């Protein structure tokens, strides 16, 4: 809202490209059986896409003052836990 239409269109196109790129990566993880039990490849892609976006980065780094390296470490750990951790046997 309130963003120039051309800028909004460019943003939307960039997000669509990022989403598609993540789709192929997550499809590979799914085919390899690497995703956590009960997690669909669509859900995994959505989680990965949402947490790795510029808006989440901005919240942590710009607004809350996290370092970029701290954010990267947190993101990697969070994605590993959400996407790959299997329930104990």
C-alpha positions, 0 to 999 in steps of 0.5 A: 500500500502506498508504493509506486505501482512500478516498484511494487510490480518489480518487488512482486516479480522478484519475490516470485522468482525467489519462490520459484528458485526455492521450489526446485531446491526444496523439491530436491530435499523432498525427493531425497527424503530429507524433509521432516516427517509430515512436512510437505514440500509445499509447506517447507518451501513456504517456511523457507521463503517466508523466513529468508525474506528481506522483511524478516531480515529487516526486522531482526537486523535493521530494527532489532540490531542483530548482526548479519552473521547472528541473523544468518546463524539463527536462520540456518538453525531455525530452518534446520529445525523446522525443515529437517529434524526428525522425531526421535525413534 
